[in-house]
Amino acid sequence: MRLKIDKNSKGTIALVFAGSILVSALLIAFVHVPWIVYPVVAMMLWFCIWQLAFFHIPERKRMGSDRKVTSVADGKVVILEKVYEGEWLKQECIQLSVYMNFFDVHANFWPLDAEVSYYKYYPGKHMLAFKPKSSIDNEHSCVGLTTASGQKIFFKQIAGGFARRIVCYAKNENTAVAGKQCGIIKFGSRIDIFLPLDADIKVSLGSYVRASETVLAELAG
């Protein structure tokens, strides 16, 4: 099976490989101390492999629909509470936040079948993504989706302390299809999903979820 790499991350991977090869070559050529050279070269190799795993697009089973909302990202549910969403929904709703660590796949997937009704990008800071204020102060993109039945959900891609680029396909697409890639966040980050109050939540705080495959909630009919 061919490894599929995110199209917006190939340049990053090329730089990582080029830098690792250069460092390894210089060490082998000029540092004749095996106990220094071998561990560093091994670390460079491990870093290259990790980057391939980090930026690959996994094959996932589609579990979402126009009513079933699946996770946008792999990670852990760190926030599950009732809040007021004032940017697009402008009403009380349920906020469900998924935190991605360094070892989670950072490709993001559409959570359900819907039309893209809203998109906005905000440059900002790079605080640690698990902090509550990161959803406002950090670099983030916002997407509003409307289903065929008129149900609305809203989600944010939030950069973390080490993330330096958010890619979101909502700015170029009018239709969301559950299970298809909708973007990527490079390095540690978070997804905030805002759901209607009458949504049937299927996960709990602390749950580990998988993008496209874990159903977070089912919307009312």
Buried (B, 14 or more C-beta within 10 A) or exposed (E): EEEEBBEBBEEBBEEBBEEBEEBBEEBEEEEEEEEEBEEBBEEBEEBBEEBBEBBBBBEBEBBBBBBBBBBBBBBBBBBBEEEEBEBBBEEEBBBBBBBBBEEBBBBBBBBBBBEBBBBBBBEBEBBEBBEEEBBEBBBBBBBBBBBEEEBBBBBBBBBBBEBEEBBBBBEEBEEBBBBBBBBBBBBBBBBBBBBBEEBBBBBEEEBEBBBBBBBBBBBEE
